[in-house]
Amino acid sequence: MLSKLRDAHFIPSRPVLDLCHCGASHREGASSCCEDGDVFPGKLSPSQEDTLQSFREFLQDQGLLRKNVADADLLRFLRARSFDIAKAKCMYEAMLEWRKDVGADNIIETFQFPERRRVKELYPHFHHKTDKLGRPIYIERLGHMQLDEILKVTTMDRMLMYHIKEWEILIDWKFPACSKKAGHPIMQSLTILDLKGMALKTLNKPVRSFIQKITRVDQDYYPEHLGKMFIVNAPASFKAVWTMIKPWLDKRTQRKIEVHGSNFASKLLELVDAENLPEFLGGACHCMEGCENSDAGPWKDVPFMQHYDMSNPKQEDYLSQ
């Protein structure tokens, strides 16, 4: 199973020394890449260590602790709830119930999405290499989204299940591959949303409802996996949209998001080497097959399908579904 890869290369007990390389002086800068409240194993205060241990024991006593759960995973829930054990427990318990309801533990094997290739043509979204911290870069070209055409080949409900499946692939395959290359655990991503060419009329009621569902899934069930988000090429009219979306995000998530117009490249290049950033975002990368189609990154060096007992163990065939 793919969990063998995760267990082999993701070593949560290993101390993580300043993942963002940002001491006090960096945090005082305008574009700090992590939150002051983001703490990792090996960087905890004595009181936080005690809280983590108490949280683990509490979940164990309640029969809620998943098998082989690492401290780094428990810390995500504690960070999301400001180290309040009772609130973190409620969040963790709700996550377990949700995973059972949607079948998240087996969704990689059980949910097939044959329309994936066509959906990606109509709504370019992809992981592409890593930033300077070793985190996978996730990019969406929302200005290229053709919603009416997407709804001819799939449904919003199937899109939501596909979104969950992509989360599980990221956690089980791409994070461990990035961790192996970086030499320390990687549990967060850098996200770039490109709004160039986006028409605000596409944000109708069904789309807003879908965004709200996605936001809830990301925040409530996959907390603290977002390291930083840049929204770029935002038109002046986006301010009204942002005002609508912002309340759906918790305060910690809001602090991780920067909104920029067309003058954004220098900000991205602070966190991403030019050769890892697509040319259309101000970088120097132009993959032969197109950056949105290359799936370039450390995960390409780790066969995905070999960890599954399936009859057609071809990574490209599986990922096209």
Secondary structure, DSSP 8 states (H G I E B T S, - for coil): -THHHHHHH--TTS----TT---HHHHTSTT-SS-TT---TTS--HHHHHHHHHHHHHHHHTT---TT--HHHHHHHHHHTTT-HHHHHHHHHHHHHHHHHHTGGGHHHH---TTHHHHHHHS-EEEEEE-TTS-EEEEEEGGG--HHHHHHH--HHHHHHHHHHHHHHIIIIIHHHHHHHHTS----EEEEEE-TT--GGG--HHHHHHHHHHHHIIIIISTT-EEEEEEES--TTHHHHHHHHGGGS-HHHHHTEEE--S--HHHHHHHS-GGGSBGGGTSSB--TT-HHHH--SGGGGS-SGGGS--S---HHHHHT-
